[in-house]
C-alpha cells in the first residue's frame, strides 16, 4: 500500500511544481495572505476534504477521516513570504515587487497539498484521521501557529509533524534530532539618553556613543562568563545608531539585537542580565535608558518517542542524518508544546540548478524534487500510524 501511495505522489510531481511556481510568482507577506489561503482551500475542496477556513485569522485546516478508528496525526505547512526582492532570473520569478518566497514555504504548501490528495484517495484504508494544518505568518512574530492553536487546530490531534526544506543539505537527505533542535528567538532595543555637546568639550556632556559601546562590550560577558559552556546562548547586537556629525558628541543612541537560547531558564537569565547590565552601565555614566525586550518563538523541542518513530519509518531512505541544533527559530515550537511530535528538515540543495544560496537571500531557490522527498516522509509517517500499527495490532503499545 505504501508503495502505491508513493507512486501516486511521484505522478503528482508536475502538479506540485505548478502549484509551487504559482505561489512563487504571487507571494504574500505574513498576516497579509489573502489569495494563497483561497487557493489552498479551493484545491482541498476539489479533493472533497472537509475544511475550516480563516482559522486563527488566515489559516486553513483540512481533515481526512479514515475508514477505521485510530489516532489522529497532523501535518503542518506554512505559506507566507518575505519582504525581499526576488533577483532570480527564472520564469516563475515573483511578480510582486519587494516580496518573494525566500524560505521554501511555497514548497511546503505544494508538498502537503499533494500528500492530502494521496491520503484522501486512500482514506477508507486509514485507521484514524489526518489533519492538514496550512499555516499563515510563520515569518513574523507572534506568528500564525499560536493563533491557530487557540482557534482549535489541534483539537483531537494526538501527534503533530512538520518539515522544512533546506538548501543547507543536498536533495534527498533528511535531518532529524530529538530534544532541542532550534532556538528561541528574542529581540531587544536599548535607547540610551545622555547629554550632547561640542566634541571639544566632552566634560560637559554625557556621551551616548561611549556608553553604548560599553553596553555592547559588557553584554558579551553574559554568554562567555555566565552561561554553562556545555549549554548554548547567543547575544548579537545588530545595529547601533547615534550621532550625525564628526564634531558633535551624540546625546542619544539606539542599539538593537537578538538573543537565541534553547533552555527556558537560560532564556530568562539572558533577559534579566541584559537589563541589569544596561541599568548598571547607564547609571555609572549618569545616563537614562529605555529597554524594549520582546520574547519571540520558543525553542523547537522535539519529543524523543516521536523522533525515534520518525527515524524508524525513514530507515529505508538513503540519507537520514542526526543533525546538530541550530539557532534559527520556528513557530512550529508552539505545536510541540501542546502535542508530541517532531520537526525535521528535508534537503533541497542542488548547485547545478542554482539551488544552493542561503534562506532569506534574494537569489534563494530550491530543488523542486525535494518536494517528493518531503512528501514521502509524510506518507511514511502516516502509514506507520494509520496502517502499520493497526495491521500489527500494536496500536495500544504505541499509545
VEXRO-911481 format. One record per residue (C-alpha): chain; y, z negated, x. Coordinates in nm, 2 decimals, padded with zeros to 4 digits. Layout:
BEGIN
  chaine       Y       Z       X
       A       Y       Z       X
...
//
This chain:
BEGIN
  chaine       Y       Z       X
       A   00.00   00.00   00.00
       A   00.25  -00.09   00.28
       A   00.19   00.24   00.45
       A   00.27   00.41   00.12
       A   00.59   00.22   00.09
       A   00.69   00.32   00.44
       A   00.61   00.68   00.38
       A   00.83   00.68   00.08
       A   01.11   00.52   00.28
       A   01.07   00.79   00.55
       A   01.11   01.05   00.28
       A   01.44   00.90   00.17
       A   01.59   00.93   00.52
       A   01.82   01.23   00.43
       A   01.94   01.05   00.12
       A   02.01   00.73   00.32
       A   02.22   00.94   00.56
       A   02.41   01.09   00.27
       A   02.49   00.75   00.13
       A   02.59   00.61   00.46
       A   02.81   00.90   00.55
       A   02.99   00.90   00.22
       A   03.07   00.53   00.27
       A   03.18   00.60   00.62
       A   03.43   00.86   00.50
       A   03.56   00.63   00.23
       A   03.57   00.28   00.38
       A   03.73  -00.02   00.20
       A   03.87  -00.33   00.35
       A   03.74  -00.68   00.28
       A   03.85  -00.81  -00.07
       A   03.98  -00.46  -00.15
       A   03.65  -00.29  -00.22
       A   03.66  -00.10  -00.55
       A   03.48   00.23  -00.52
       A   03.20   00.11  -00.29
       A   03.06  -00.15  -00.54
       A   03.08   00.10  -00.82
       A   02.88   00.34  -00.61
       A   02.62   00.08  -00.53
       A   02.59  -00.03  -00.89
       A   02.56   00.33  -01.01
       A   02.27   00.40  -00.77
       A   02.08   00.08  -00.85
       A   02.13   00.15  -01.23
       A   01.99   00.50  -01.18
       A   01.67   00.34  -01.04
       A   01.65   00.12  -01.36
       A   01.72  -00.20  -01.17
       A   01.87  -00.50  -01.36
       A   02.22  -00.57  -01.23
       A   02.50  -00.82  -01.22
       A   02.84  -00.68  -01.12
       A   03.16  -00.85  -00.99
       A   02.95  -01.13  -00.85
       A   03.18  -01.37  -00.66
       A   03.46  -01.12  -00.71
       A   03.33  -00.78  -00.59
       A   02.96  -00.83  -00.51
       A   02.67  -00.66  -00.68
       A   02.33  -00.82  -00.73
       A   02.02  -00.64  -00.84
       A   01.69  -00.79  -00.94
       A   01.34  -00.62  -00.92
       A   01.10  -00.81  -01.14
       A   00.74  -00.79  -01.02
       A   00.44  -00.74  -01.25
       A   00.28  -01.07  -01.15
       A   00.41  -01.43  -01.09
       A   00.51  -01.52  -00.75
       A   00.80  -01.62  -00.52
       A   01.15  -01.46  -00.52
       A   01.29  -01.33  -00.20
       A   01.64  -01.20  -00.14
       A   01.76  -00.93   00.09
       A   02.13  -00.91   00.18
       A   02.35  -00.62   00.29
       A   02.73  -00.62   00.34
       A   02.96  -00.32   00.26
       A   03.32  -00.39   00.38
       A   03.50  -00.21   00.66
       A   03.76  -00.30   00.92
       A   04.13  -00.23   00.98
       A   04.06   00.01   01.27
       A   04.15   00.38   01.32
       A   03.84   00.60   01.34
       A   03.87   00.81   01.66
       A   03.52   00.97   01.65
       A   03.50   01.35   01.63
       A   03.23   01.38   01.37
       A   03.21   01.55   01.03
       A   03.18   01.21   00.85
       A   03.49   01.06   01.02
       A   03.68   00.81   00.80
       A   03.93   00.98   00.57
       A   04.12   00.66   00.52
       A   04.40   00.61   00.77
       A   04.36   00.29   00.97
       A   04.03   00.19   00.81
       A   03.67   00.25   00.93
       A   03.32   00.12   00.92
       A   03.31  -00.01   01.28
       A   03.03  -00.25   01.24
       A   02.75  -00.07   01.06
       A   02.79  -00.22   00.72
       A   02.76   00.13   00.57
       A   02.42   00.15   00.73
       A   02.32  -00.19   00.59
       A   02.40  -00.08   00.24
       A   02.23   00.25   00.26
       A   01.92   00.08   00.40
       A   01.90  -00.17   00.12
       A   01.95   00.09  -00.15
       A   01.65   00.29  -00.01
       A   01.44  -00.03   00.01
       A   01.54  -00.11  -00.35
       A   01.41   00.23  -00.47
       A   01.08   00.19  -00.29
       A   01.01  -00.16  -00.42
       A   01.13  -00.08  -00.77
       A   00.89   00.21  -00.79
       A   00.61  -00.03  -00.70
       A   00.73  -00.33  -00.90
       A   00.42  -00.36  -01.11
       A   00.21  -00.43  -00.80
       A   00.46  -00.70  -00.68
       A   00.40  -01.08  -00.73
       A   00.74  -01.24  -00.78
       A   01.08  -01.09  -00.77
       A   01.31  -00.91  -00.52
       A   01.68  -00.99  -00.53
       A   01.92  -00.74  -00.37
       A   02.25  -00.90  -00.26
       A   02.51  -00.64  -00.19
       A   02.80  -00.85  -00.05
       A   03.16  -00.77  -00.01
       A   03.41  -00.91   00.25
       A   03.19  -01.03   00.54
       A   03.45  -00.94   00.79
       A   03.73  -01.16   00.67
       A   03.72  -01.54   00.61
       A   03.65  -01.71   00.38
       A   03.41  -01.41   00.33
       A   03.22  -01.29   00.03
       A   02.90  -01.49   00.08
       A   03.03  -01.83  -00.03
       A   03.19  -01.69  -00.34
       A   02.87  -01.50  -00.44
       A   02.66  -01.81  -00.39
       A   02.90  -02.01  -00.61
       A   02.86  -01.74  -00.87
       A   02.48  -01.78  -00.87
       A   02.34  -01.50  -00.64
       A   02.08  -01.74  -00.50
       A   01.97  -01.88  -00.84
       A   01.59  -01.87  -00.85
       A   01.57  -01.74  -00.49
       A   01.31  -01.90  -00.26
       A   01.38  -01.72   00.06
       A   01.66  -01.51   00.20
       A   01.66  -01.25   00.48
       A   01.92  -01.02   00.64
       A   01.96  -00.78   00.93
       A   02.24  -00.64   01.13
       A   02.23  -00.30   01.30
       A   02.34  -00.34   01.66
       A   02.43  -00.09   01.94
       A   02.36  -00.36   02.19
       A   01.99  -00.28   02.16
       A   01.80   00.06   02.16
       A   01.69   00.21   01.83
       A   01.35   00.06   01.72
       A   01.40  -00.28   01.89
       A   01.41  -00.59   01.67
       A   01.58  -00.91   01.79
       A   01.49  -01.24   01.64
       A   01.54  -01.61   01.71
       A   01.48  -01.94   01.53
       A   01.74  -02.21   01.53
       A   02.10  -02.15   01.63
       A   02.14  -01.77   01.66
       A   02.51  -01.70   01.60
       A   02.81  -01.92   01.65
       A   03.05  -02.09   01.41
       A   03.40  -01.93   01.44
       A   03.72  -02.14   01.40
       A   04.08  -02.03   01.47
       A   04.39  -02.22   01.57
       A   04.76  -02.17   01.60
       A   04.98  -02.40   01.80
       A   05.36  -02.40   01.77
       A   05.55  -02.58   02.04
       A   05.91  -02.66   01.98
       A   06.12  -02.75   02.28
       A   06.49  -02.70   02.37
       A   06.61  -02.38   02.51
       A   06.88  -02.32   02.76
       A   07.00  -02.13   03.06
       A   06.75  -02.06   03.33
       A   06.98  -02.21   03.59
       A   06.98  -02.55   03.42
       A   06.62  -02.64   03.35
       A   06.71  -03.01   03.35
       A   06.90  -02.96   03.02
       A   06.60  -02.80   02.84
       A   06.26  -02.87   02.72
       A   06.07  -02.57   02.84
       A   05.83  -02.44   02.58
       A   05.66  -02.20   02.81
       A   05.59  -02.46   03.07
       A   05.45  -02.69   02.80
       A   05.24  -02.41   02.65
       A   05.10  -02.33   03.00
       A   05.00  -02.69   03.04
       A   04.83  -02.68   02.70
       A   04.63  -02.37   02.79
       A   04.51  -02.53   03.12
       A   04.42  -02.87   02.96
       A   04.23  -02.70   02.68
       A   03.99  -02.55   02.93
       A   03.87  -02.90   03.03
       A   03.73  -02.97   02.68
       A   03.43  -02.74   02.74
       A   03.40  -02.79   03.12
       A   03.42  -03.17   03.11
       A   03.34  -03.30   02.77
       A   03.06  -03.08   02.64
       A   02.70  -03.13   02.75
       A   02.62  -02.84   02.99
       A   02.29  -02.78   02.80
       A   02.49  -02.71   02.48
       A   02.74  -02.44   02.41
       A   03.10  -02.41   02.32
       A   03.38  -02.15   02.38
       A   03.75  -02.20   02.36
       A   03.97  -01.90   02.42
       A   04.35  -01.87   02.39
       A   04.40  -01.51   02.27
       A   04.78  -01.49   02.25
       A   05.08  -01.67   02.40
       A   05.43  -01.56   02.27
       A   05.75  -01.71   02.39
       A   06.09  -01.61   02.52
       A   06.29  -01.28   02.52
       A   06.50  -01.28   02.84
       A   06.43  -01.35   03.20
       A   06.72  -01.59   03.25
       A   06.67  -01.80   02.93
       A   06.43  -02.09   02.90
       A   06.24  -02.05   02.57
       A   06.29  -02.31   02.31
       A   05.96  -02.23   02.13
       A   05.61  -02.09   02.20
       A   05.32  -01.99   01.98
       A   04.96  -01.99   02.10
       A   04.66  -01.87   01.90
       A   04.29  -01.87   01.98
       A   03.93  -01.91   01.87
       A   03.67  -02.18   01.91
       A   03.30  -02.10   01.89
       A   03.02  -02.35   01.87
       A   02.66  -02.40   01.74
       A   02.62  -02.77   01.68
       A   02.82  -02.93   01.40
       A   02.91  -03.24   01.60
       A   03.04  -03.03   01.89
       A   03.23  -02.82   01.64
       A   03.41  -03.13   01.51
       A   03.46  -03.27   01.86
       A   03.63  -02.94   01.97
       A   03.88  -02.96   01.68
       A   03.96  -03.33   01.74
       A   04.01  -03.29   02.12
       A   04.22  -02.98   02.08
       A   04.46  -03.17   01.86
       A   04.46  -03.47   02.10
       A   04.55  -03.26   02.39
       A   04.83  -03.08   02.22
       A   04.97  -03.41   02.10
       A   04.95  -03.57   02.44
       A   05.10  -03.28   02.63
       A   05.38  -03.23   02.39
       A   05.46  -03.60   02.37
       A   05.47  -03.63   02.75
       A   05.72  -03.34   02.77
       A   05.93  -03.46   02.47
       A   05.85  -03.15   02.26
       A   05.74  -03.14   01.90
       A   05.45  -02.93   01.77
       A   05.26  -02.80   01.47
       A   04.88  -02.72   01.47
       A   04.70  -02.50   01.22
       A   04.32  -02.53   01.27
       A   04.11  -02.32   01.03
       A   03.73  -02.35   01.01
       A   03.56  -02.01   00.97
       A   03.20  -01.94   00.91
       A   02.94  -02.20   01.02
       A   02.67  -02.11   01.27
       A   02.37  -01.90   01.18
       A   02.08  -02.14   01.20
       A   01.75  -01.96   01.13
       A   01.47  -02.15   00.98
       A   01.16  -02.20   01.20
       A   00.89  -02.11   00.94
       A   01.06  -01.80   00.81
       A   01.14  -01.68   01.16
       A   00.77  -01.72   01.26
       A   00.67  -01.53   00.95
       A   00.91  -01.25   01.05
       A   00.76  -01.24   01.40
       A   00.41  -01.22   01.25
       A   00.48  -00.94   01.00
       A   00.65  -00.74   01.27
       A   00.37  -00.77   01.52
       A   00.27  -00.41   01.48
       A   00.62  -00.29   01.56
       A   00.65  -00.17   01.92
       A   00.96  -00.37   02.03
       A   01.01  -00.72   01.89
       A   01.21  -00.94   02.12
       A   01.32  -01.30   02.11
       A   01.70  -01.29   02.17
       A   01.94  -01.54   02.33
       A   02.20  -01.69   02.10
       A   02.53  -01.51   02.07
       A   02.88  -01.65   01.98
       A   02.96  -01.38   01.73
       A   02.98  -01.51   01.37
       A   02.83  -01.41   01.04
       A   02.88  -01.55   00.69
       A   02.51  -01.50   00.63
       A   02.51  -01.86   00.76
       A   02.61  -01.98   00.41
       A   02.29  -01.83   00.26
       A   02.08  -02.01   00.52
       A   02.25  -02.34   00.44
       A   02.12  -02.30   00.08
       A   01.78  -02.14   00.12
       A   01.52  -02.10   00.40
       A   01.52  -01.76   00.57
       A   01.62  -01.57   00.89
       A   01.87  -01.32   01.01
       A   01.76  -01.07   01.27
       A   01.91  -00.77   01.45
       A   01.79  -00.41   01.44
       A   01.86  -00.19   01.74
       A   02.07   00.12   01.67
       A   02.18   00.23   02.02
       A   02.14   00.59   02.13
       A   02.36   00.71   02.42
       A   02.27   01.07   02.36
       A   02.43   01.05   02.02
       A   02.73   00.86   02.14
       A   02.60   00.55   01.96
       A   02.65   00.30   02.24
       A   03.00   00.18   02.20
       A   03.06  -00.19   02.11
       A   03.11  -00.30   01.75
       A   03.47  -00.31   01.62
       A   03.56  -00.02   01.85
       A   03.75   00.29   01.74
       A   03.46   00.51   01.86
       A   03.18   00.30   01.70
       A   02.88   00.48   01.56
       A   02.51   00.40   01.54
       A   02.19   00.60   01.55
       A   02.11   00.66   01.18
       A   01.74   00.65   01.24
       A   01.78   00.28   01.29
       A   01.82   00.25   00.91
       A   01.45   00.35   00.88
       A   01.35   00.07   01.12
       A   01.56  -00.19   00.93
       A   01.41  -00.07   00.60
       A   01.06  -00.11   00.74
       A   01.13  -00.46   00.84
       A   01.24  -00.55   00.49
       A   00.93  -00.38   00.35
       A   00.71  -00.58   00.59
       A   00.87  -00.90   00.47
       A   00.84  -00.80   00.10
       A   00.47  -00.70   00.15
       A   00.40  -01.04   00.31
       A   00.54  -01.25   00.02
       A   00.48  -01.02  -00.28
       A   00.14  -00.88  -00.19
       A  -00.04  -01.01   00.11
       A  -00.03  -01.38   00.04
       A  -00.14  -01.32  -00.32
       A  -00.43  -01.10  -00.21
       A  -00.54  -01.37   00.03
       A  -00.50  -01.63  -00.23
       A  -00.28  -01.82   00.02
       A   00.04  -01.84  -00.18
       A   00.00  -02.22  -00.22
       A  -00.04  -02.27   00.15
       A   00.28  -02.08   00.22
       A   00.50  -02.29  -00.01
//
